[in-house]
Amino acid sequence: MDAFYDKHSAAEELEEMTSNRREVLGARTNSSIVHLADFHADGLLVTEMGDHYKNWCLCMPEDQNGVSDEMVARIQGIMSQNNLVPRNTHTCGARKAMFLSQQVEICGLGTPTFNEAAGKISSVVDRFEQYLAGAELGSIPDTGSNAAKIFQASNRLFTARSDAPTEQDNSFERGVDPLKVLHKLKGNELIHAPENIVRYYKRGESEGNISYEETVPGSFKTGNIVELQVSFVAIKAAMNKIKVTTRLQAVMLLSNEFSKASVRLY
């Protein structure tokens, strides 16, 4: 965001959109998708995943059929950093390719609902600590003061085939690998597993009708108002530590008006 970006108006629009999205999600009953501001970690299950490389996720309590869906949270904010299409992959060797990820950072410009949502991260870490008693947990990065809170989410592009031998290898989503560089890096040792997939959408409105269409990661710019769909995962890290992180599942473009206006003024 530059000096021409109308932060005051963008913050007002963000809070209004956030309140509307929160109300829509709050009206759903028995849903595994909630607004992060309404997220309650108490009562959620910590479920172990992975065939060889163990990690854990937060899930809903089992229903009457014994099914337990992964808990997914949504949060809206202003895109402040964008690395949805990894750069400099042409200099990346196969060993480093394992750590390539799609990353995004959003801020709330001091809006109350965003700050409330970002504040729920501590309860997520607490829930994992209750389950993984005795483990040394590295928490999600500090989100800063109320006036400057940020929220970060990412998702690795690859999973080692040896860590998920039963998982299916998937094609990259539209716009993620236009030059087929990532496909070459994948080789035979890495796969683009279901857990690595990030979906991209844009919200539209015509004559009062709301629509949601698939789009490409290149559509997103700094200053856009977006919605992230994330889950929370505890993974094994170096020195036998366990890191709690946010796994990016989807990004939705809610508005690009303020970023477009900033470009025009510039």
C-alpha positions in Angstrom: 0.0 0.0 0.0 1.3 3.4 -0.9 0.7 7.0 0.2 -2.3 7.3 -2.1 -4.1 4.3 -0.6 -7.3 5.5 1.3 -6.8 3.5 4.5 -9.6 5.2 6.3 -12.3 4.3 3.7 -10.7 0.9 3.2 -11.0 0.2 6.9 -14.6 1.2 7.0 -15.4 -1.0 4.0 -13.4 -3.9 5.5 -15.4 -3.7 8.8 -18.7 -3.7 7.0 -17.8 -6.6 4.8 -16.4 -8.5 7.8 -19.5 -8.0 9.8 -21.7 -9.3 6.9 -19.5 -12.3 6.4 -19.4 -13.1 10.1 -23.2 -12.9 10.2 -23.6 -15.3 7.3 -21.2 -17.8 8.8 -22.8 -17.4 12.3 -26.2 -18.4 10.9 -25.0 -21.8 9.8 -25.5 -24.6 12.4 -23.3 -27.6 12.8 -20.8 -26.2 10.3 -17.1 -26.9 10.3 -16.5 -23.5 8.8 -16.6 -20.5 11.2 -15.5 -16.9 11.3 -12.3 -16.7 13.2 -13.7 -14.1 15.6 -16.3 -16.7 16.7 -13.7 -19.5 16.9 -13.8 -21.6 20.1 -11.1 -24.2 20.4 -12.5 -25.8 23.5 -14.2 -29.1 22.6 -12.4 -29.5 19.3 -10.5 -32.7 18.6 -6.8 -32.8 17.9 -6.4 -35.4 15.2 -3.2 -37.0 14.1 -2.5 -37.1 10.3 0.2 -38.3 8.0 1.4 -41.8 7.2 5.1 -41.2 8.1 5.6 -37.5 8.8 3.2 -36.9 11.7 1.2 -33.8 12.1 -1.9 -32.8 13.9 -5.0 -30.7 13.0 -8.1 -29.4 14.8 -11.3 -31.1 13.9 -15.0 -30.9 14.9 -16.4 -33.4 17.4 -17.6 -36.6 15.7 -21.1 -36.6 14.4 -23.6 -39.4 14.9 -22.0 -41.2 12.0 -18.6 -41.0 13.5 -17.4 -38.4 11.0 -15.1 -35.6 12.1 -14.5 -32.7 9.6 -11.4 -30.5 9.8 -12.2 -27.1 11.4 -11.8 -24.3 9.0 -11.8 -20.6 9.9 -12.3 -17.5 7.7 -10.9 -14.1 8.3 -11.1 -10.9 6.2 -8.4 -8.3 5.8 -6.4 -6.0 3.6 -3.6 -7.8 1.7 -0.3 -6.4 2.9 2.1 -9.0 1.5 1.5 -11.4 -1.4 3.6 -14.4 -2.4 0.9 -16.5 -3.8 3.0 -17.5 -6.8 6.5 -18.3 -5.5 9.2 -16.2 -7.1 12.8 -17.2 -8.2 11.9 -20.8 -8.6 14.3 -21.1 -11.5 17.2 -21.0 -9.1 15.6 -23.5 -6.7 17.0 -27.0 -6.5 15.0 -30.1 -5.9 16.0 -30.1 -2.2 14.8 -26.6 -1.6 11.7 -27.1 -3.6 10.2 -29.0 -0.6 10.0 -25.7 1.3 8.4 -23.6 -1.5 5.0 -22.2 -0.3 2.2 -20.0 -1.2 2.1 -17.2 1.4 -0.1 -14.2 2.2 -0.3 -11.6 4.9 -3.3 -9.5 5.7 -3.8 -6.6 8.1 -6.9 -5.1 9.7 -6.0 -1.4 9.8 -7.2 -1.4 13.4 -10.7 -2.6 12.7 -12.3 -4.2 15.8 -13.5 -7.5 14.2 -10.1 -8.2 12.6 -8.4 -7.6 15.9 -10.9 -9.9 17.7 -10.3 -12.6 15.1 -6.5 -12.3 15.2 -6.7 -12.5 19.0 -8.1 -16.1 18.8 -4.7 -17.5 17.8 -3.6 -17.9 21.4 -6.6 -20.2 22.1 -5.6 -22.4 19.1 -2.0 -22.8 20.5 -3.5 -23.5 23.9 -5.6 -26.3 22.5 -2.6 -28.0 20.9 -0.6 -27.6 24.1 -3.4 -29.4 26.0 -3.2 -32.4 23.7 0.5 -32.5 23.1 1.4 -32.1 26.8 5.2 -32.0 27.4 6.0 -31.1 23.8 7.9 -27.9 23.1 5.6 -25.9 20.9 6.7 -23.0 18.7 3.6 -20.7 18.3 2.2 -18.8 15.4 4.2 -15.6 14.9 3.1 -12.7 17.1 0.5 -10.6 15.4 1.5 -7.3 16.9 -0.3 -4.6 18.8 -4.1 -4.0 18.3 -3.3 -1.0 16.0 -1.0 -3.0 13.8 -2.2 -6.6 14.0 -1.4 -8.9 11.0 -2.4 -12.4 10.1 -0.2 -14.7 8.1 -1.0 -18.0 6.4 0.8 -20.2 4.0 0.8 -23.6 2.4 3.6 -25.7 1.0 3.4 -26.5 -2.7 4.8 -30.0 -2.2 4.7 -33.0 0.1 7.4 -35.7 0.0 6.1 -38.8 -1.7 7.7 -40.9 1.1 5.7 -39.0 3.7 2.4 -39.6 2.0 2.7 -42.8 -0.1 -1.1 -43.2 -0.3 -1.9 -39.6 -1.4 -2.7 -38.7 -5.0 -0.5 -36.4 -7.0 -2.5 -33.5 -8.4 -2.1 -31.0 -11.2 -1.3 -27.4 -10.1 -4.3 -25.0 -9.9 -4.8 -22.6 -12.8 -2.3 -19.8 -12.8 0.1 -21.3 -10.2 2.6 -22.8 -12.6 2.1 -21.2 -16.0 5.6 -21.9 -17.2 5.7 -25.5 -15.8 8.7 -24.7 -13.7 7.1 -26.2 -10.5 6.2 -29.4 -12.5 9.8 -29.9 -13.4 10.9 -29.3 -9.8 8.5 -31.9 -8.5 10.2 -34.8 -10.2 9.5 -38.2 -8.8 10.2 -37.4 -5.1 7.6 -34.7 -4.5 3.8 -34.6 -5.1 1.3 -31.8 -5.1 -1.0 -33.5 -2.5 -4.6 -32.5 -1.7 -3.3 -30.8 1.5 -1.1 -28.6 -0.7 -4.0 -27.2 -2.8 -5.0 -23.5 -2.4 -8.2 -22.4 -4.1 -8.7 -18.9 -5.5 -12.1 -17.1 -5.9 -13.5 -13.7 -6.5 -16.8 -12.3 -5.2 -19.1 -10.5 -7.7 -22.4 -8.7 -7.4 -24.8 -7.9 -10.2 -28.3 -6.5 -9.7 -28.2 -7.6 -6.1 -27.1 -11.1 -6.8 -23.9 -12.4 -5.3 -21.7 -14.8 -7.3 -18.4 -16.6 -6.5 -16.1 -17.5 -9.4 -12.8 -19.2 -9.6 -9.9 -17.0 -10.4 -6.1 -17.1 -10.5 -3.5 -16.1 -7.9 -2.2 -13.3 -10.2 -5.6 -11.5 -9.7 -4.6 -10.6 -6.1 -2.8 -7.3 -5.4 -1.5 -5.5 -2.3 -4.4 -3.4 -0.9 -7.1 -5.8 -2.0 -9.8 -6.7 0.6 -9.7 -10.4 0.8 -11.0 -13.4 2.8 -8.7 -16.2 3.8 -9.9 -19.7 4.5 -7.4 -21.5 6.9 -7.0 -24.5 9.1 -4.6 -24.9 12.0 -1.9 -27.6 12.0 0.8 -28.6 14.4 3.9 -30.0 12.5 7.2 -31.5 13.5 10.0 -29.0 13.1 13.8 -28.9 13.7 15.3 -30.0 17.1 12.3 -32.1 17.9 10.1 -29.1 18.3 6.5 -28.8 17.2 5.3 -25.7 15.3 1.7 -24.5 15.3 0.9 -22.9 12.0 -2.0 -21.7 9.8 -2.5 -23.7 6.6 -3.9 -21.6 3.8 -6.7 -23.4 2.0 -8.4 -20.6 -0.1 -8.3 -16.9 -0.9 -11.3 -14.9 -2.0 -11.1 -11.4 -3.5 -13.9 -9.3 -2.0 -12.9 -5.9 -3.3 -10.1 -4.3 -5.4 -11.6 -0.8 -5.5 -9.2 0.8 -3.1 -6.1 -0.7 -4.7 -7.3 0.3 -8.2 -8.1 3.9 -6.9 -4.6 4.1 -5.5 -3.0 3.2 -8.8 -5.1 5.7 -10.7 -4.1 8.5 -8.2 -0.5 7.6 -8.5 
